[in-house]
Amino acid sequence: MAQALKTPSSSVRKPQKNFWQIWNMSFGFLGIQAGWGLQMANMSAIYEYLGARADQIPILWLAAPLTGLLIQPIIGHSSDRTWGPLGRRRPYFLVGAILSTSMLILMPNCSSLWMAAGMLWILDASINVSMEPFRAFVADILPEGQRTAGFAMQSLFIGLGAVVASALPWLLTNVFHITQAAGDTRAVPTTVRLSFYIGAAAFIGAVLWTIVTTPEYPPENMEAFREMKAEKIGLAANGKEIFRAISEMPDTMRKLGPVQLFTWLGLFCMWLYFPVAVAHNVFGAQDPNSPTYKAGVEWGGICFAAYSAVCFAFSFALPGLARHLGRKYTHTICLLCGAVGLMSVAFMHNKYMLLLTMLGVGIAWASTLSMPYAVLAASLPPERTGVYMGIFNFFVVMPEILASLFFGWIMIHFLHNDRIYAIIAGGVFMLVAAALMQRVKDPRTLSIRDL
């Protein structure tokens, strides 16, 4: 290329954003997490409503992460090389939101396991189309000194969206007193179906708010950008560039990867089994079609809402903690809190006491959604931010694939299909992640003005 590509992210000092500008650019995550939270809190129960056994649940989640493994870096790489009327990242926000909204409407009307697994596959892929460019969006628009605050704001909206999404079935049953209509024989309860419809509206509405309120910076040298874009046409070229980026991965990213892998292994153990563990182990339900089982799953959703509420509140404290302790030690301490929270579930036999375990999980969740990305963004070349954010999410998708492939076998042969043991295993994985975080070197030591 005759002329080096220059973008505002690499050559122009980006202006500081005020609170409301950061709020608007992050608001889309409220809707994204509403969709994600409904999926995580209800899909295992939906599978059991449709007749799945405990050891079958992990494999039914497999298609979604396999698709994400392919989609995330491709979307990141493609968005790095996109510019049009909506900008660089916002076209992907919009397409992902439209697809996700459609799947959220269709999902709770599935009548068979294979149909539900297929819908989850498409839903998870669609959410990733919207979500992955949002990470690069922060690095594109905010100066380095505001990125921790930007990712923390995303955590705030993720927490808020998940609170509402996780609690919706319980709220519709216990506050609005919605019940199954006489003669309605569909496997998925009415309250779950309505929750998915509400989540669909929240998803598209929140993403549209960010698209409308937050403009993007165009490439400074549009001619050079077009030349670069022309050189990277085709799936084979995309794949070649992705593999090249992997081989040139920054050292900070290499060491953050295992931290993410073990963190998300722990989280997936919780998401796969916590609501159904509450129904079986705490509420004592034996039959997925019983009212006791439905009440247990709904209480599991309330517990998820509790950790999401903690995530929301703790997000306000994260920038200050990072300023005083550093991002590395802040994340380590938060992961330790999550490990203690998950492992303590084994000792809780009262449904209200379960809410206490979610305190540690919420602290870890808030940090997981912000600290690794803030550390990572400081180590990435600006022209590859999107593709590296996509590649970094390999370490989110791979744990789900591993759990889907092997955890069913572990449940049968080692854990005797006891769902509580799966939650304890999640705490152990998070403990390993906290230890591995000590190997990571933050590329930049933060000062007070950075936050």
N, C-alpha and C positions, 0 to 999 in steps of 0.2 A: 504494500500500500504506500502510495507516494506521500501521503499526508497523515500524520498521527491523529487519531481520534481524540478529541477533547470534549469533555462533558462538564457540566457544572459541578458534578460530584468529584471531579478530579482536578479541575483547574480554577474554579470560581469559589470564593468563600461564600457558603450558603448563609443567608440571614437567619438570625435566631427567630424561633416561632414562639408566639404567646400560648398561654394555657389552652385557650379555646381552639386555636389552630391545631394543636396537638390532639385535642379532644376530637375534633372533626375528622382528622385523618385516621384516627383509631376507631371511630364509632362503628365502622363496618364489622369489627370483630364481635360486637354485641350480637349481631345476627348470625355470624358464622358459628359462634359458640352456642347459640340457641339450638342450631341444627346439630352440632357435634354433641352437646350435652344430652339432647333427646336420644340420640343414637347410643351413647355410652350407657345411659341410665336404663334404657328399655329394650335394647336388642336381644340380650341374653334371655330376658323374660319372654319376649315375643317368640324366640325360638322354643322355649319350654311350653308356651301356650300352644304352639304348633306341634308339640310332641317330642322335642329333642331331649336326650339324656345329658347329664352333666359332662360326660367325657366327649360328647359330640359337639359341644358348644365351641371349643377353640377352632376346630377345623371349619366350622361354618363362618368364621370371621376371616378365613384365609384369603379369599379372592380380593377383598378390598385392599389390604396392604400390598399384595403383589402388584396390583395396578398402580398404587401410589408410588411404589419403587421406581416404576417407569415414568410416571407422569411428572413427578416433582422436579427432577432435574431438567426435563424437556421444557416444562412450563417456565422454569427459572431462566434457562438459556434462551428460549424464544422471547420472553419478556425483555431480556437485556437488549434484544435486537428489534424491538417493536417501537414504532412511533406513528401516531395517527391522530385523528380529532380528539380521541379520549386520552391520548398520552401513551405512556409505556406500560404501566401496570394495570391501569383501570379497565382496559378491555377484558382482561382476564378476570378481574373482580366480577364484572357484569355477566360474562358467559357462565362462570362457575355458579353465580347466584341463581340464574335462571334454571340451570340444570338441577341444582340442589333443591330449589323450591318445588320443582316438579316431583322429585323423588320423595320429598318429605310428605307430599300429599298422597302419593301412591303407596308408600311403605306400609302404613298400618292397615291397609286393606288386603294384604297378602293372605292367601288361603292355604299355602303350603310352604314347607321348609325351603325347597329349592327356589321358590319365587322370592321369599324373604332374603335368602343369601344373595340372589342376583340383584335385588334392589339395593341391598347394603353395598354391594360391589360398586354400582353406579353412583350411589349417594356419596360414598367415601371418596371416590375419584373426583366427583364434582366439587366437593368441599375443598379438596386440595387445589383445584384449579383457582379457586378464589383465595385460599389461605396463603399459599406459598409466596405469591407476589406481594402480599401485605408485609412480609418480613423485609423484603428488599425495598419496599416503599419507604420505610423508616430511614434506611441508610441513604436512599436517594434524596430525601427532602430535608432531613435534619442534619445539622453540623454534628461532628463527633461528640462535642460536649453535651448535647441534648439527647443522644441516642438512648442512654440508660433510662431517662425520663420517658422517652417515646415507647420503648418496649415495656416499661412499667405501666404506662397508660393502656397498652394493649392487654396486659395482664388484668388491669382493672375491669375492662369491658368483657374479657373472657370470663372473669369471675362473676360479674353481674349477669351476663347472659346465661351462664350455667346455673346460677341460683334459680332463676325463673324457670328455665327448661326442666331442671331436675325435679323441682317442686310441683310443676303443673298438674300431673295426674293426681297427686295428693290434694292439692288445692281444689281441683274440680270436683273431687269426691267429698271432701270434708268441709269445704267452705261454700261451694256453689251447689252441693248436694245433687250432682249429676249422676244418674244411675243408668244401667243398661235398660234399654227400652224392651218392653214385653215383646217376645217373638224374635228379638235380635239374637241370632245364633252365631254370629261371627266370633272367632276365637279371641281376637284382640279386643279388650274392653273399650267401651265408648270413650272413657276419659283419656285413654292413651291415644286414640285416634284424634280426638279434639286437640290434644296437646301438640301432635305433629302438625295439624293444620295451623295452629297459632304460631308454631315455630317457623313454618314456611313463610308466613306473612312477615314475621320479624326478620328473617334472613334477607329477603329481597329489599325490605324497607331500609334496613340499616346500611346495607352495602350501597344502595342508591344514594343515601345521605352523604357518604364519604365521596362517592364519584362526583356528586354535584358541588360539594363545598370545597374540595381540595384539588387545585390544579397541580400539574407536574411540570418539572423543568425540562425543556426540550434539549436535545444535544446542542452544544455550542457550535460545533462545526457540522452542519447538516450534510454537506457534501461528503465529508469523510465518513460520516455515519452511514450514508447510503452505500458507499464503497464497501465498508465493512459488512453491511447487511447482505450485499450481493455475493460476497465471498462465502457466506455461511448458509447457502440454500440447500434444502433437502434433509431427509431423515438421516442419511449416512453421514453427512457433514455435521449434523447436530450430535450424533453419537460419537463421532471422532473428537469433537471439541469437548464433550463431557468427559470422555476417558482421558483426554489430555489434561483437563482441569483436575481430575482425580489424582493423576500422577504428579501434579505440581501443587498439591494441597498444602497450605501453610501448616507449619508445625503446631501452632495453637489449635487449629482445627483437628489435626490428627489426635491430639491428646484430649480434646473435648468430646470427640466421637464416642469413646468407650464410656465416658461419664453419661452421655445421653442414652446410650444403649442400655445400661443397667438401670438408669432412672426409669426409662419407659417400659422395661420389662416389669419393674415393680408396679408401675401405673396400670399396665394392661392386666396383670394378675388381679388387681383391684376391680377394674372395670368389667372384666369378664365374669367375676364371681361375687362381687360384694352384694348387689341387690338380691340375687337368688340365695346367697348365704344367709342374709338377714331373714328371708322368708322361711328357709328350711331350719336354720340353726337357732335363731332367736325367737321367731314366731311359732316354730314347730309345725309348719305346714308339710303335708305329705303329698298332696295332690295339687298340681299346678292350676287346676280348675276350681279350687276351693276359694271361698272368700278370705280365708286366713292367708293364703299364698298371695293373693292380690294386695292385701293390706301390708304384708311384709315387703313386697316389691316396692310399693308406694313409700314405705318408710325408708327403704334403701335410697329412693330418690330424694327424700328429705335429708338424709345424711350427705348425699352428693351436693345438695343445695347448701348444706352447712359448710362443707369444705370450700365450695365456691364463694360463699359469703366471706369466709376468712381470707380467701385469695383476694377478693375485692378490697377488703379493708387493709390487708397487709401490703397491697401494692402501693399505698400511699407512703408506707415506711421504707420501702426498698431503696429508693434513691439515697435517702439519708444514711441508711446502713451501709450501702456501697461506698458512700463518701468516707465514712469513718473506719470501716473494716476492710474495704477493698472488695471488688466483685467476687474474687476467688473465695475468700473466707466467708463472705455473706452466703454464697451458694452452698458451701460445705455445711455450714450450720443449719441452713434450711433443709437440706437433704437429710441430715440427722434427725431433725424434727419429724420429717415424713416417715422415716424408718420406724421410729418409736411409735408413731400414731398407728401405722399398719400392724405392727407386731402386737400392740396392746389390744387389738380387736379380739384376740383369743381369750382374753380375761373379762370381756364384757358380755353379760347375759341379760342386761336390761336395755330396752331399746333407747332410753334416754341417755344412758351412759355411752352408747355408741357415738353420740354427737361429740363427746369429748375427744374421741380418737381422731375426729375429723379436723381438729385444731392443727395438729402437726401436719396432716396431709395438705391442708389449705396453704400453710406456710411454704411447704415444699413445692406445691403446684404454682404458686405465685412466682417463686424464684425460677422454677424450671421454664416458665414462659417468658422470662426476661433476661436473667443474668447470662446464660450461655450465649444468647443471641447478641447481647451487648458486647461481651468479650470477643465473640467471633467477628462481629462487624468491624471492629478496630483492626483486625488482622487481614482483611480481604482487599484485593485490588478493586477499585471502584468499577472498572469495566466488566468485572466478573461477579458482581454481588449477587445477581439473580441466580446464576447457575450454581454458585457455591452455597447459597441458601437452600436450593433444591437438593444438592448433594448432601448437605448437612442433615437433611431430613431422612436420608438413608438410615441414620442411626435412631430415628423414631419408627420407621417402617419395619426395619429388620427385627426388632424385638417382638412386634406383633406377628410377623411371619414365624419366628421361632416358637412363640407361644401357641400359635395356631397349629403348627405341625407337630409339636412334641408334648405340649402340656396335657392334651387328652390322654396320652399314654402314661404320663406321670401321674395324672389323677387316678387312673385305674390301678397301676402297679405299686405306687408308693403312697399316695394320699387317700386311697380308698374312697374316692369320690366325695371326700369331705371338703366342702368349699371353704371352710375357715382356714384349713391348711394352705390353700392357695393364697389367701390374703397374707398369711404370715410369710410365705415365700416372697411375696412382693416387698415386704419390709426388709427382708435380708438383701434382696437385690438393690434396694435404695441405700442400704448401709454400704455396700460395695461401691456404689456410685460416689458417695461422700468421700470415701478413701481415695478414689481415683482422681477426684477434683484437685487434690493436693499436688498432682503432677503438672497441672496446667499453669502456664505463665500468661498472665494478662498483658497484652501488648502495650497497654498504656496505664500508668498510675494516675488515678483520678485525683483531681483537685476540687476544691469547693466550687469554683466557677464552672466546672464541667457539668454539675448537676443542678 
